[in-house]
Amino acid sequence: MTLKTAEINLSEGSKSSKRLDSTELKRLIEPVKEDFAVFDDKMAEFLRGDSPLISSIAQHLLKSKGKRIRPALLFLLTRAAGTFDKNTVDASLAIELIHAATLLHDDVVDESYMRRNQETVNFKWTNLIAVLMGDYLFAKAFKIMSSIGSLQLMNAISQATEQVSVGELRQIEETRNYDVSEKEYLGIIADKTASLFDVACQVGPILGGLDEETRIKCSQFGSALGTSFQIADDLLDFVGDARVTGKEPGNDVMTGKVTLPLIYSLHHSDSAKADKIKELLNNGVGQEDFPQVLEFVRKNGGIDYAYSRAEQICEEGFAGVNFLEGSEYFNSLTEIAQFATRRAG
């Protein structure tokens, strides 16, 4: 079973087709619901009070779990490959805590006040507390990794964490660079987002002692899905529903974040029109200006292209793990991919 046989169509013209929501995602992770039950219990235990303040923040974070795509991938892939073991849940916790830490830091950098339809930690408390809580989660994650006792896994997760930081810094470096190429953009999101997907998919081969070729294929699958996930996330800035995403469309554009729909449109439009949009962007885009940018991106095919590129990249990743086809776990993986790369609301 591949993404094509699952009939995934990411083009904008397919918006009338069924989209997967949180209820549907719950159905898809049914094959690993017991793994998630252990995961949730351990997460609550790890975040239970080293201080009243930490306990309060932890409870706030636990109220909004997000989609938990990374542990879902990890559990489904290890179950499909027969490599799930006593350390698998702990490895998933370490990766998810690192992800949560990066989100806390992101919200400080972006001066965000809402995430997943609830107040961010920096808004509810302070920037200082958000940064320190992120550091606390990083420390917890590395404590877990140390307890697993796999130097190879620790090296892989450490490298992925470093890549996240590199990607974040590169993204800041390229703020308002409207000449950035698609290749450069893909490199940034491969570090910033896909690296944790990548390492989540390496856990099974590492802990299961599989050969290097299998590990590489699983790594490439995770990286491809993570890249597609980020392209889809960036698309929400143009086509997202604020009632679902918790933020108004146009925020990335207004803060100078350059993403694939805009990159493609600037490189595939009349040069005079592209220069006019660049001038508008360089002068600072407000909410009242965003419709003009959105219309430019739509007319020049940026949205359609980004959807199709996300599908293509994800399809390439699945080609490497087709040896796992045939189980309920792999079937769920294909639909999880659909969920991750087709979030238009």
C-alpha positions in Angstrom: 0.0 0.0 0.0 1.4 3.4 -1.0 0.1 7.0 -0.7 -1.2 6.7 -4.2 -3.3 3.6 -3.5 -4.6 5.5 -0.4 -5.8 8.1 -2.9 -4.1 11.1 -1.3 -4.6 14.2 -3.5 -3.1 17.3 -2.0 -4.0 19.7 -4.8 -6.1 22.7 -3.9 -8.8 21.4 -6.1 -9.4 18.4 -3.8 -10.5 20.5 -0.8 -14.0 19.1 -1.1 -12.6 15.6 -0.3 -12.6 14.3 3.3 -10.0 15.8 5.6 -8.7 14.1 8.6 -9.5 15.7 12.0 -8.4 14.8 15.5 -11.2 12.3 15.8 -10.0 10.6 12.7 -6.5 10.6 13.9 -7.6 8.9 17.1 -9.0 6.1 14.9 -5.8 5.8 13.0 -3.6 5.3 16.2 -6.0 2.7 17.5 -3.5 -0.1 16.7 -1.1 1.5 19.1 -3.5 2.9 21.7 -2.0 0.8 24.5 1.4 2.2 23.7 0.0 5.7 23.9 -1.7 4.9 27.2 1.8 4.0 28.6 3.2 7.1 26.9 0.6 9.4 28.5 1.2 7.9 32.0 4.9 8.3 31.7 4.7 11.8 30.4 2.5 12.9 33.3 5.0 11.2 35.7 8.0 12.8 34.1 6.4 16.3 34.4 5.1 15.8 37.9 6.3 18.5 40.2 9.8 19.3 41.0 8.2 22.6 42.1 4.7 24.1 42.2 5.5 26.4 39.3 6.8 23.5 37.1 3.7 21.5 38.0 1.4 24.3 37.0 3.1 24.8 33.7 3.2 21.0 33.1 -0.5 20.7 33.7 -1.1 23.6 31.2 1.0 21.8 28.6 -0.7 18.5 29.1 -4.1 20.0 28.5 -3.2 20.5 24.9 -1.3 17.4 23.7 -1.3 18.4 20.0 -1.4 15.7 17.3 1.6 13.8 18.6 2.6 12.8 15.1 6.2 11.8 16.1 5.3 9.2 18.7 2.5 7.9 16.4 5.1 7.4 13.7 7.5 5.8 16.1 5.0 3.3 17.6 3.5 2.4 14.2 6.8 1.9 12.5 8.4 -0.2 15.3 5.2 -2.3 15.5 5.2 -2.8 11.8 8.9 -3.8 11.8 8.6 -5.9 14.9 11.2 -3.9 16.8 9.1 -2.5 19.6 10.8 -3.1 23.0 10.9 -2.0 26.6 12.8 1.2 25.7 10.6 2.3 22.8 8.2 4.4 24.9 11.0 6.1 26.7 12.7 7.0 23.5 9.4 8.5 22.2 9.1 10.5 25.4 12.6 12.0 25.0 11.8 13.1 21.4 8.5 14.6 22.3 9.9 16.5 25.2 12.6 17.9 22.9 9.8 18.9 20.5 7.8 20.5 23.3 10.9 22.4 24.5 11.5 23.8 21.0 7.9 25.0 20.8 8.3 26.9 24.1 11.4 28.6 22.7 9.7 29.3 19.4 6.8 31.0 21.1 9.2 33.4 22.8 11.0 34.2 19.6 7.7 34.7 17.7 6.1 36.6 20.6 3.1 34.2 20.2 0.2 34.3 22.6 -1.8 31.3 21.4 -0.8 27.7 20.5 -3.3 24.9 19.9 -6.1 27.2 20.9 -4.8 28.0 24.4 -2.5 30.7 25.8 1.2 30.1 25.3 3.5 29.7 28.4 5.3 33.0 27.6 2.0 34.8 27.5 0.4 33.1 30.5 3.6 33.5 32.6 6.7 35.3 31.2 9.3 34.9 28.5 11.9 34.0 31.1 9.7 31.2 32.5 9.0 29.9 29.1 12.7 29.7 28.2 13.6 28.1 31.5 10.8 25.6 31.2 12.1 24.7 27.7 15.5 24.1 29.2 13.9 21.9 31.9 12.2 19.8 29.2 15.5 19.4 27.3 17.2 18.3 30.6 14.4 15.8 31.2 14.7 14.4 27.7 18.5 13.8 28.0 18.0 12.2 31.4 15.6 9.7 29.7 18.1 9.0 26.9 20.8 8.4 29.4 18.7 5.8 31.2 18.1 3.9 28.0 21.8 3.2 27.7 22.1 3.3 23.9 25.0 5.5 22.9 23.9 5.1 19.2 20.4 6.4 20.1 21.8 9.2 22.2 24.0 10.3 19.3 21.1 10.2 16.9 18.8 12.2 19.1 21.6 14.7 20.0 22.3 15.3 16.4 18.7 15.8 15.6 18.4 18.3 18.4 21.4 20.2 17.1 19.8 20.2 13.6 16.6 21.8 15.0 18.7 24.6 16.4 20.6 25.1 13.2 17.3 25.2 11.2 15.8 27.7 13.6 18.8 30.0 13.3 18.8 29.6 9.5 15.2 30.5 9.3 15.8 33.7 11.3 18.9 34.4 9.1 16.7 34.2 6.0 13.8 36.4 7.4 12.7 38.8 4.7 15.1 37.3 2.1 12.7 37.1 -0.8 15.3 35.7 -3.1 15.8 32.5 -1.0 15.5 29.4 -3.2 13.3 26.3 -2.8 16.4 24.2 -2.2 17.5 26.5 0.6 14.0 26.5 2.1 13.8 22.7 2.0 17.2 22.5 3.7 16.0 24.8 6.5 12.8 22.8 7.2 14.7 19.5 6.9 16.7 20.7 10.0 14.0 22.6 11.8 11.2 20.2 11.6 12.1 17.0 9.7 15.1 16.1 11.9 12.8 15.0 14.8 10.6 13.0 12.5 13.8 11.4 11.1 15.2 10.3 14.4 11.8 9.1 15.6 11.8 6.7 12.6 15.4 5.6 13.5 14.5 4.4 17.0 13.2 1.0 15.9 16.2 0.1 13.7 18.6 1.3 16.4 17.0 -0.4 19.4 16.1 -3.5 17.3 19.7 -3.9 16.0 18.6 -3.8 12.4 21.1 -3.3 9.5 22.4 0.1 8.5 20.5 0.0 5.1 17.2 -0.4 6.9 18.0 2.4 9.4 18.8 4.7 6.5 15.5 3.9 4.7 13.5 4.6 7.9 15.5 7.8 8.4 14.7 9.0 4.9 11.1 8.1 5.3 10.9 10.2 8.5 12.7 13.1 7.0 10.4 13.1 3.9 7.3 13.0 6.1 8.6 15.7 8.4 9.4 17.9 5.4 5.9 17.4 3.9 4.4 18.1 7.3 6.2 21.5 7.5 5.2 22.4 4.0 1.6 21.7 4.9 2.0 23.7 8.1 3.4 26.6 6.2 0.4 26.4 3.8 -1.9 27.1 6.7 -0.7 30.6 6.7 -2.4 31.0 3.4 -5.4 28.6 3.5 -5.9 27.9 7.2 -9.0 28.4 9.2 -8.3 30.5 12.3 -11.0 28.7 14.2 -9.1 25.4 13.8 -5.5 26.6 13.7 -5.8 29.1 16.5 -4.0 31.9 14.6 -5.0 34.2 11.8 -3.8 33.6 8.3 -0.9 35.8 7.2 1.1 35.8 10.3 4.1 34.2 8.6 4.0 36.7 5.8 3.6 39.7 8.1 6.6 38.6 10.2 8.9 38.0 7.2 8.9 34.2 7.2 9.5 33.1 3.6 7.8 29.8 2.8 7.3 27.6 -0.3 4.0 29.1 -1.6 5.6 32.5 -1.7 9.0 31.3 -2.9 7.4 29.5 -5.9 5.2 32.4 -6.8 8.0 34.9 -6.7 10.1 32.7 -9.0 7.3 31.9 -11.4 5.6 35.2 -12.0 6.1 38.2 -14.2 9.2 40.0 -12.9 7.5 43.3 -12.6 4.7 41.9 -10.5 7.2 40.0 -8.4 9.2 43.2 -7.8 6.0 45.0 -6.8 5.1 42.3 -4.2 8.7 42.3 -2.9 8.5 46.0 -2.4 5.3 45.6 -0.5 6.8 42.9 1.6 10.0 44.8 2.3 8.0 47.8 3.5 6.2 45.6 6.0 2.9 43.9 5.4 -0.1 44.5 7.7 -3.3 42.6 8.0 -4.9 44.9 5.5 -2.1 44.1 2.9 -2.2 40.3 3.3 -5.1 39.7 0.8 -2.9 41.3 -1.9 -0.1 38.9 -1.2 -2.5 35.9 -1.0 -4.0 36.8 -4.3 -0.5 37.0 -5.9 0.4 33.6 -4.5 -2.9 32.0 -5.6 -2.7 33.4 -9.2 0.9 32.3 -9.6 0.3 28.7 -8.5 2.1 28.8 -5.2 -0.5 27.1 -3.2 -1.2 24.3 -5.7 2.6 23.8 -6.1 3.2 23.5 -2.4 0.5 20.9 -2.0 1.8 18.8 -4.9 5.4 19.1 -3.6 4.4 17.9 -0.2 2.7 14.9 -1.8 5.7 14.1 -4.0 8.2 14.3 -1.1 6.1 12.1 1.1 5.6 9.6 -1.7 9.4 9.3 -2.2 9.8 8.6 1.5 7.3 5.8 1.5 9.1 4.1 -1.4 11.9 3.2 1.0 9.7 1.4 3.6 7.4 -0.5 1.3 9.0 -3.7 2.7 6.7 -3.1 5.8 3.5 -3.2 3.8 0.7 -5.6 4.8 0.0 -4.8 8.5 -2.6 -2.7 10.2 0.3 -0.6 11.5 1.6 0.2 8.0 -1.9 1.0 6.8 -2.3 3.5 9.6 1.1 5.0 8.7 -0.2 5.8 5.2 -3.2 7.6 6.5 -1.2 9.4 9.2 0.9 10.7 6.3 -2.3 11.9 4.7 -3.3 13.7 7.9 0.1 15.3 8.3 0.4 16.6 4.8 -3.1 17.7 4.1 -4.0 20.0 6.9 -5.8 22.9 5.3 -8.0 23.9 8.2 
